[in-house]
Every structure is written in C-alpha cells, then in structure tokens.
Amino acid sequence: MSSDESVLKEPPADMPELAAIAAQFVRARQQGHSLADFPGPIPANLVAAYRVQDLAIAQWADRVVGWKVGYIAAERRDESGDERLLGPIFQRALQNATGSNLKFEVFSGGFGAVEAEYVMRLDADVPEDQTDWTPEQAAAVPSTLFIGMEVASSPLATINILGPRVVVSDFGNNNGLIVGTEIPDWQRQDETRLTCQTYIDDQQVGQGGATMLPGGLRAAFAFALARSARRGRPLKRGELIATGNATGIHDIIAGQTARIHFDGYGDIVCRAVAAVASTP
C-alpha cells in the first residue's frame, strides 16, 4: 500500500487538471445531473485519484461521517497494491432505518445501485501514527456492528466499467448510507452465520453475507484504518465504515424499491428517487 500523507501539501504538476475533474463531479452532483464521459484524463494511479477525491471533499458543503470500502479485483489493481478503495459518506446522506417511507437518491442517466452492507462504528479514536493494521488489530479496536445498505450512485453511468481510479475520483461511487439494527458482540460472531439477501421490487437479485467480503469484516476494517491513516485522515470515534457489498452490486432506478433481509436482524426497505439539485 503506497503512502500519500502529503496529498495536498506539495501540489503535483497535474493538480489543475485534477482540480478540474473534482469540480465537474461536484457540480454534477450538486445539480443532480449526469455526465456523458469522465471529465478529463483518468488519473494515472490511485494516489492521483485520491487527490481528486480530497479536492472534491473540500468543495462539498457537508461533513464526512464515514467511509465506504470497495473491493478491487486483482486485474484492476495498480502499483500501490491496494486490494480495496475508500469513498466518503456525508452527514446529509446518512439515514437510520427507522420508521417507513425511506427514500434515497440516484442519478438519472448515471449509475445507480444498492449494496447490502455490514457497517462498523468506531467507538474510540485510533492512534494517528499507526499506518499498518492487521485484521486482528482492527478487531481489537472498540467498535459496534450494524446492518446497512449503501447507495452506490454517480453522475457517470460508466463509473464501474472505467475502474477503480474513476470510482475513487467520484466519492467512491457513494451517494448515501442507511444504517439499521445492531449486531451485538460482533467480534465473537461466526461470520458464516451473518447472511443476507437483496430484493428489488420483491424479486431476489442477490444473496450472501459477511463471508462474501475477501478476508471478512476484519480485513475490510483493517484496510479502512490503514488507508485513512496513510491519507492523513486517521479514523475517529463515531465514524462509520461500510465494509463492502455482501450480496453484490444491484442496479436500481428511480421508482424501484429495495429490500435487504439480514437473517436474524431484520430488513431495510427503501425506495429510489431521482436526484435533484441540492442546496449548499
């Protein structure tokens, strides 16, 4: 895993180009519009893509409350060796799965999907200077586990086809997180028993669980801790980590309803609506 703690301390020669990419993604998201193509040359590697992401975060008028983790297939990795990627989750796009009539926004003409997630909440700050984490060390960090659903949506329809550098550039293809019931004492859970199924308009489109995540929950958690520290963003108490899709990535469009059933822990039910212009 490469180190990029100085992401914005020493601007590289291509910083104006990267800033232009960030600005166009932010503008499209703010206006609720789609993008026909990636807005510029694709960043050369993940370090450059995270520069785009950091520049976009700085322009987004909301607070980061957590991070989504996405898996990178072996053939799509770069010289960093990263097996996963991160994208920010913002306060206004975070919902608790209580009550009914939950709605989430997807970009019409862009990419829209839902993902079943196991979501961790840090219950303590982690050491700011620790940039390497093993799954065992991660499991020892005080934390609470919940069921959840990630809204994977971008103004760019081809975001996943174009690959990890593009995904990272646009907030990790995240447009929200819904958090549900707590899974008590997760460190002692047999992950093979954490299973779930995803439905779109009452038709099952995927099934799986925690073991769908390569290395399991602990490996995803360890990556989030390490990559965040190397970016100069060590994780803090209260931050959330969506550990990765547990049944697959399931396309959805405005008007459709998603239901994710977590065996033993209940359902998350919500409806997709078209993204609209947001107010700063």
N, C-alpha and C positions, 0 to 999 in steps of 0.2 A: 504494500500500500504506500503510495507516494505521500510526501508531506507537502502541504500547501498552506502553512500557517500565515505566510506573508501575502495571501491572495491580493489584498488591496494596498499593501504598504509600498510596494515598488511596482507601479503600473507598467505592464509589458508594452511592447511596441504595438500590439494589436488591440490595446484597450479601447480606443474609439470604436473600432469595429464590433467588439464585444458589447460595449455600451449601447450601440445602436440596436443590436439584437435584443438585448434586455428591454429597451424602451418600447420596441414594437410588440413584444409579447405582453408587456404590462398594459400598453394602450388597448390591445385587442381584448384582453381580459376585462379591463375597466369598462369597455364599450359593449361587452357581450358579443363581440364579432368573431368570425372565423378568419383564418389566414389560408391563403391558397398554397403557399410554399413556405419553407423555412426562411425567415427574414434575414438572409445573408449567408456567408460561407459557414458551414458547420464547424464548430470549434475543433481544433486539432486533436484534443485529448480531453480526458475528464477534468483535469486541473483547470483548463480554459473554460470548460462548460460550467464548473462551479464558480468561476469568476462571473460568468453571465448570471448565474443564479443569485449570487451575492449582490450584484448590481441591481437586479430586479427586486430582491427583498428590500433593499434600501429605498426603492421608489414606491413600494406598496404601502399604503396607509393603513396598516394593521400590524398587530403583534404576533410574532411566531410563538405558538404554544406547543409545538411538537414537530415530529418528522416522520414521513413515510419511508419505509425501506422497500426497495425493489431488487429483485434478483437479476443478475446479468449472466446470460448464457455464456459458456466458455468461449465460444467462437466470436463473441462480440466484445470481449474484454480488451483493454489497451495495456500499455506498458506499466500502468500503475499496479496491475494485478488485482484490482478491486473486483470482488465477486458480487457486490451489491452497490446500490446507489441510494442517495437521500434526496428528499424533496420536502419543503416546508409545509406545515399545516398552520393556518392562520386562525386567530380567535373567532372572527365572524363566520368562518366556515366550519366551526366545531359545533356539533349538536349532541345533546343527550337523548337517548332513545326512550323517552318517557312520553306517555300520552299517545295520541293518534295524529293522523294527518301530517306526518313528517314529509318534508319536501327537500329536494336537493337540486342544484342547478347543473346542467350540462350544456356545452356549447353547440348550438345548432350549426351544422355544416363542419364541425370539428370532430374531435374524438370524445366519446362518452362511454363509460363502463363502470361497473361496480365490482368490488372485491371484498370477499369475506376476510376479516382481519382478527387477529388476536392482538390487543392493544395494551402496552405496558405504560404505567405511570411511575415515574421516578419519585420515590418518597424521601430522597436525600440528594444533596449535591454530590457530584463525583469529583475526585481530585483533578484539578485543572491541568496538571503537568503529566498525567498518565495518558499516553497516546497509543498504547498497545493493550488490548484486552483479550483474554481467553474467554470462552463460553462459561467456564467455571467461575472466573472472577466476576463476570457480568451477573450470573445467577446470585451472587452474594450481595449485590447492590440492593438495598431496600427498595422494593417496588411492588406494585399491585397490578394484576392482570384483569382485563375486561374483554368481553366480546365486542366486536365492532364491524363497521363497514366503511371502506374507503371509497370516496367518489373520485374516480380517475377520469379527468376530463381536461381537454386542452383546446385552444382555438385551432390547432393544427391537426387535421384528420390523420395524417401520416406519421404522427409522432413516434409511435412504437415501431413502425416499419423502418424509419430512419435510424433508430437505435439509441443506445444509452446516452451518448453525448447530446443528442437532441432532447431526450427525456429530462436530463439534468438541467438543461438550459431553460426549460419552461416549468419551473417549480416541481420537477419530478413527476409531471403529469398528474398533479394532485389538484382537486378543487373542493376538498372537504373531507371531514371525518365524522362519523356518527358512532358514539360510544354507548354501549349497553351494560348489561349485568356484569358484576364482578365474578371472577372465577377464584374462589378462595385458595390461599396457600399454594400458589401455582408452582413454586419450586419443588414441591413434593408430588405434583401431579404426574401420572403416567401419560405422556403426550400422545400415545396411541389411542387414548380414550377421549381426547379433545377432537371431536369430529363435527362436521357441519355440512349443510347443503345449501345451494343457492338456487332461487327460483326467479324467473322473470315472467310476469303476468301468469303466475301459477304453474308455469312449465319449468321443470327442473333442468338447469343448464350446467350444473357442476356439483361435485361432492368431493370431500377431502377432509382436511383438518390440519392440526399443528405439524404433523409429520410430512406434509407437503412442502414445508419450508426446508431447504437443504441445511442440514445441521440442526434443525429445530429452532425453537424460540430463543434458546441461549445464544446460538450463533448469530442470529439476526440482531439481538440486543447488543452483543459484543461489537459487531460491526458499527452500529449506530454510535456507541460510546467512542470507539476509536476514530472513526472518520470525523465526527463532530469535533473532537479534541484537536485533530490534525488541521482542521479548518480554522482553528482559533475560536470555536464555538462550543466549549465543553458543556455538557448537559447539566441542567439544574433541576432541583426539586420541583415537582409539578409538571414537568414536560412529559409529553406523550410520545410513544414510539409505536407506530403501526408496523408490525413485524414482517408483513408480506402477504401476498394473496394465498389464501388457504384452500380455495376451490378452483382457481383460475381467474382469468380476466374476462368479464362477461359484458358484451356490448349492450348498451341501453340508449333509448332515445326519449325525448320529452313525451310525457303521457303514459309511459310504461311504469309499472310498479315492481320493485324488487323486494324480495323476502329472503332473508337468510336465517335458517334454523340451526341453532347451535345445540347439539344434543345435550340435554340436562340443564341448559342455561337459557332457553327461550329463543324468541325470534326478534329480529329487527325488520320492520316493514316500513317502506318509504317510497315516494313517487318522484320520478324525474320531471323537472320542468325546464323550460328553455331559459338559459342565462340571459339576463338583461343588464343594461348599463348600471354600474354601481356608483354610489356617491362616495367621495373621499372621506 
